[in-house]
Amino acid sequence: MTESAPVDPTSTDGWKKLAGIADGFTPDLRGWFDSDPGRAERYTFQAADLTVDLSKGLVDDDILAALLQVAKDAGVAERFQAMLAGEHINVTEDRAVLHTALRRPEGIEPALVVDGQDVDADVHATLDKVYVFAEKVRSGEWTGVSGKRIETVVNIGIGGSDLGPVMVYEALKPYVQAGLEARFVSNIDPADIYEKTADLDPETTLFIVASKTFGTLETLTNARLARQWLWAELGLTDASDDEKSNAVAKHFVAVSTALDKVAAFGIDPENAFGFWDWVGGRYSVDSAIGTSVVIAIGKENWQQFLAGFHAIDEHVRTTPLEQNVPVLMGLLNVWYTNFLGAQSHAVLPYTQYLHRFAAYLQQLTMESNGKRVRWDGTPVTTDTGEVFWGEPGTNGQHAFYQLIHQGTRLIPADFITVAKPARPLKDESGDGKAVQPGQDVHALFLANFFAQTKALAFGKTADEVRAEGTTDEGIVAARTFTGNKPSTSILAPELTPSVLGQLIALYEHIVFTEGTIWGIDSFDQWGVELGKQLALQIAPAVDGDQDALASQDSSTMALIAKYLELRGE
Ligand code: F6P
């Protein structure tokens, strides 16, 4: 353990000030904006290409000052430097936490050497290997057993070995090479692999088995099912071992830190791309775990993606806390969670290409900060880990925004959008009323973005409702919006690979800031272990082993018995 004992944030002066402010706190965004014409400008910050407007948050200068004091007392900046330097801040696994090294450009002096390893050299050697392989697939030099070029790449992985690649692939669809497609199999429900392979041509399909540990039940089961599918579809089920392994060699590659296990599965280590135990699964999208995406979008775009992450890493490293966007956003989250009672946090991208972003963030944020003990094993001293969730706008507007606007819960929301659409379209006809002929549809889309953040902040008073002609007071109440619902607006020029990297790094460092304040190890995930162990223990019972069934608690036993009955077994 190299980390010193965490600071108890509740004992700091900043925290005490915040507690005082929170006592009887009555936000007044209308009043704050009216009395302070500089508010929007003062609370709008820039990090690389991201313009971040915090002014519609429930924050004023006193709150911000106290939050910054907490950050200083908790040593956020110092711990960030410790992370960059490779200190073992993942205490419970005694590991460095170096996802930031995955995007360090080549040639930075001095080289990053951690635990005796030249990390920069390792990272770039692997990247080069991935680039060479990806180019072979993209150019058609790499072929399947029958000599046909690869048209579909199927990534098999789960958690961090799935959510990142699938999110990035979806986000960067406009950059995908024509004639190439990626698919993603994660769930051990056999329906997933069945549906994803049902219409595929085995001769043009390449599987990438992505697993940091190469020991994950779901991924290895799906990898075996994929191999079985390949052999069956190629007519090799009864073929010789040589023919079968030849097919595997041409249609399977792997990404893992456990190259010995990759070889045991039958994948040539030459066709395996490594990474390191200092990359957490949910922080691995910019490692070789992204190989499926590199194949789809190519080396130059991937380099831009990495450059985007690095730009935000540099922003965090070099910017004073007062202007440091991920730190400020993390601190605001602490304010909402620990002082204003928020339990969840909505992420609402106004770009369809980010439709998997909230799902990706769920693992990044909740597997990282869903902890009840601190890095020294002592209980946390305050609530941790909000529930992150969301859907793209405007879909969410027609689903759950009602509760954000008029419900009783406080749900801070991040609105994310880009100015230049990848697919600009005009509605040439319009409807002649709300939508004029020739309307730019993206502008209409963004009008919704601006309208929602405005409605959340400023609401609609009873007098405004009455002024519109509503006379029944019951209905006036139902049509009133209190406002003072906090949101952050994040704008970028365009959803380029770089901007996407910036957005991901932004949230990585928000998570880091919150985790540091709370004194928790945001880089382990012991909470997922018990369920995994029990699944293995229960599996024989579900498969009909009576002794295993008899050893279960009465509820589990009855549920399994019912399952077997429903299956007719
Ligand atoms: O769910 C736990 C977890 O360990 C995640 O942290 C990880 O991203 C996922 O499983 C997949 O792990 P692996 O890449 O080792 O298969």
Residues whose N, C-alpha, C, O or C-beta is under 5 A from the ligand:
A	BS01	F6P	I158 G159 G160 S161 A210 S211 K212 T213 F214 T216 T219 G281 R282 Q525 V528
